């Protein structure tokens, strides 16, 4: 399985709002997309945040290197920013001391999933790069969307993964469901995919009289 994370940022000057957008593809097909608004951001700030947020979404899909090896998963970060790709790959030294936490976050995600990188020229008609650009610009202007599940690629694929926060498990119609309250996703619970969980709720059905 090949996961590609396309990312793009949108900003003007560091004293004005910015936005980021990302698109995740699985084996060439769009799977997830999302964006976010930044109160103040330079273009490099927005590009860096876009890469981080897109890779975070991929990390939820394949939480560990062991699972990646088991399912033969490869992750590629795709961007039109040579600078961000250079930071991700380690080719370029990160010198912005006041943003070192963000750089370390990017590096953590890159190493946690053995991410490789690919450059794509901006504004040349690449479908997913253009979509990232649109999402980032919309977010900069205040049009923000929650992460959207676009298309389920594989039977049994999980968007929730082993996410720990904002999660509820409940029984309904003799099935255990897991709900991501932050992003409004519902999946059938699978211990191998979602990990062990604590207490469960149960929805009672009204019995016919």
C-alpha positions as CSV (number, residue, x, y, z in Angstrom):
1,X,0.0,0.0,0.0
2,X,1.4,3.4,-0.9
3,X,0.1,6.5,1.0
4,X,0.9,9.8,-0.5
5,X,0.4,13.0,1.6
6,X,0.1,16.1,-0.6
7,X,0.5,19.4,1.3
8,X,0.4,23.1,0.6
9,X,0.4,26.4,2.6
10,X,-1.1,29.8,1.8
11,X,0.1,33.0,3.4
12,X,1.2,36.6,2.5
13,X,3.2,38.1,5.4
14,X,3.9,36.8,8.9
15,X,1.7,39.5,10.4
16,X,-1.4,38.3,8.5
17,X,-3.5,35.0,8.6
18,X,-2.4,31.9,6.8
19,X,-3.9,28.5,5.9
20,X,-2.9,25.0,5.1
21,X,-4.4,22.2,3.2
22,X,-3.5,18.5,2.7
23,X,-4.8,15.6,0.7
24,X,-4.1,11.9,1.4
25,X,-4.1,9.3,-1.4
26,X,-4.0,5.6,-1.0
27,X,-2.7,3.7,-4.0
28,X,-3.4,6.7,-6.2
29,X,-6.9,7.4,-5.0
30,X,-8.0,10.3,-2.8
31,X,-8.8,9.0,0.7
32,X,-8.8,12.0,3.0
33,X,-8.5,15.8,2.9
34,X,-8.4,18.6,5.4
35,X,-7.3,22.2,6.0
36,X,-6.9,24.7,8.8
37,X,-6.7,28.4,9.5
38,X,-3.6,30.1,11.1
39,X,-4.1,33.4,12.9
40,X,-0.6,34.6,11.9
41,X,1.7,32.8,9.5
42,X,4.4,33.3,7.0
43,X,4.4,31.2,3.8
44,X,7.0,28.8,5.3
45,X,4.9,28.5,8.5
46,X,1.9,27.5,6.5
47,X,3.9,25.0,4.4
48,X,5.4,23.4,7.4
49,X,2.0,23.1,9.2
50,X,0.4,21.6,6.1
51,X,3.1,18.8,6.0
52,X,2.7,18.1,9.7
53,X,-1.1,17.9,9.6
54,X,-1.1,15.7,6.6
55,X,1.4,13.3,8.0
56,X,-0.5,13.2,11.3
57,X,-3.5,12.0,9.4
58,X,-1.3,9.2,7.8
59,X,0.0,8.3,11.3
60,X,-3.6,7.6,12.5
61,X,-4.0,5.2,9.5
62,X,-0.8,3.3,10.2
63,X,0.3,4.0,13.8
64,X,3.4,1.9,14.0
65,X,6.3,0.8,11.8
66,X,5.5,-2.8,12.7
67,X,2.0,-2.4,11.1
68,X,3.5,-0.7,8.1
69,X,5.9,-3.6,7.6
70,X,3.1,-6.1,8.1
71,X,0.9,-4.5,5.4
72,X,3.9,-3.4,3.2
73,X,3.0,0.3,3.6
74,X,5.1,3.2,2.1
75,X,4.5,6.8,2.9
76,X,5.5,9.7,0.6
77,X,5.3,13.5,1.4
78,X,4.5,15.4,-1.8
79,X,4.9,19.2,-1.9
80,X,5.8,22.0,-4.2
81,X,7.9,23.5,-1.5
82,X,11.5,22.4,-1.9
83,X,12.3,23.9,1.5
84,X,9.7,21.8,3.4
85,X,10.8,18.7,1.6
86,X,14.4,19.5,2.4
87,X,13.5,19.9,6.1
88,X,11.6,16.7,6.0
89,X,14.5,14.7,4.4
90,X,17.2,16.4,6.4
91,X,18.9,17.8,3.3
92,X,18.3,21.4,4.7
93,X,19.3,22.5,8.1
94,X,16.4,24.1,10.1
95,X,17.6,27.4,11.5
96,X,14.5,29.0,13.0
97,X,15.0,28.5,16.7
98,X,11.6,29.9,17.6
99,X,9.9,27.2,15.5
100,X,12.1,24.3,16.5
101,X,9.2,22.5,18.1
102,X,7.4,22.3,14.8
103,X,10.5,21.1,13.0
104,X,10.9,18.4,15.7
105,X,7.3,17.4,15.2
106,X,7.8,17.1,11.4
107,X,11.0,15.0,12.0
108,X,9.2,12.7,14.5
109,X,6.5,11.9,11.9
110,X,9.0,11.4,9.1
111,X,11.1,8.9,11.2
112,X,8.0,7.2,12.7
113,X,6.8,6.2,9.3
114,X,10.1,6.2,7.3
115,X,8.6,8.9,5.0
116,X,10.2,9.6,1.7
117,X,9.6,12.8,-0.3
118,X,8.7,13.9,-3.8
119,X,8.6,17.3,-5.3
120,X,5.8,18.4,-7.7
121,X,5.8,21.7,-9.5
122,X,3.1,24.1,-8.3
123,X,0.3,25.3,-10.5
124,X,1.0,22.9,-13.3
125,X,-2.3,20.9,-13.2
126,X,-1.5,18.2,-10.7
127,X,-4.9,17.3,-9.3
128,X,-4.0,16.8,-5.7
129,X,-1.5,19.7,-5.5
130,X,-4.1,22.0,-7.0
131,X,-6.7,20.7,-4.4
132,X,-4.2,21.4,-1.6
133,X,-3.7,24.9,-2.9
134,X,-7.5,25.5,-2.9
135,X,-7.9,24.1,0.6
136,X,-5.1,26.2,1.9
137,X,-6.4,29.4,0.3
138,X,-9.9,28.7,1.6
139,X,-8.6,28.2,5.1
140,X,-6.5,31.4,5.0
141,X,-9.7,33.3,4.1
142,X,-11.6,31.6,7.0
143,X,-13.3,28.8,5.1
144,X,-12.3,25.8,7.2
145,X,-13.5,22.2,7.0
146,X,-13.1,19.2,9.3
147,X,-11.2,16.3,8.0
148,X,-13.3,14.7,5.3
149,X,-13.3,11.0,4.5
150,X,-13.5,11.1,0.7
151,X,-13.4,7.5,-0.4
152,X,-12.8,4.2,1.4
153,X,-10.1,2.5,-0.6
154,X,-9.7,-0.8,1.2
155,X,-12.2,-3.0,2.9
156,X,-11.6,-2.6,6.6
157,X,-9.4,0.5,6.3
158,X,-9.5,2.7,9.4
159,X,-9.4,6.4,9.6
160,X,-9.7,6.4,13.4
161,X,-6.9,4.0,14.0
162,X,-5.5,4.0,17.6
163,X,-6.6,7.6,18.3
164,X,-7.0,8.1,22.0
165,X,-8.8,11.4,22.4
166,X,-12.4,12.2,21.5
167,X,-13.3,8.5,21.2
168,X,-16.4,6.7,22.4
169,X,-17.2,3.0,22.1
170,X,-20.8,1.7,22.2
171,X,-22.8,-1.4,21.5
172,X,-25.6,-1.1,19.0
173,X,-27.6,-3.9,17.4
174,X,-25.1,-6.5,18.7
175,X,-22.1,-4.7,17.2
176,X,-19.4,-2.7,19.0
177,X,-18.9,0.7,17.3
178,X,-16.1,3.1,17.8
179,X,-16.9,6.8,17.2
180,X,-14.4,9.7,16.6
181,X,-16.3,12.7,18.1
182,X,-13.8,15.2,16.8
183,X,-14.2,14.2,13.1
184,X,-17.6,12.5,13.1
185,X,-16.3,9.1,11.9
186,X,-18.0,5.8,12.9
187,X,-16.4,2.4,12.4
188,X,-17.0,-1.2,13.6
189,X,-14.6,-1.9,16.4
190,X,-11.6,-4.1,15.6
191,X,-9.1,-4.7,18.5
192,X,-6.2,-5.2,16.0
193,X,-6.9,-1.9,14.3
194,X,-8.1,0.3,17.2
195,X,-6.3,-1.2,20.1
196,X,-7.8,-2.1,23.5
197,X,-10.5,0.2,24.8
198,X,-12.0,0.9,28.3
199,X,-15.6,1.1,29.3
200,X,-18.4,0.8,26.7
201,X,-21.8,2.3,26.4
202,X,-24.8,0.5,25.1
203,X,-27.8,1.8,23.1
204,X,-30.9,-0.1,24.0
205,X,-33.5,-0.7,21.3
206,X,-37.2,-0.3,22.1
207,X,-38.8,-3.7,22.0
208,X,-41.9,-4.2,19.9
209,X,-45.0,-4.7,22.0
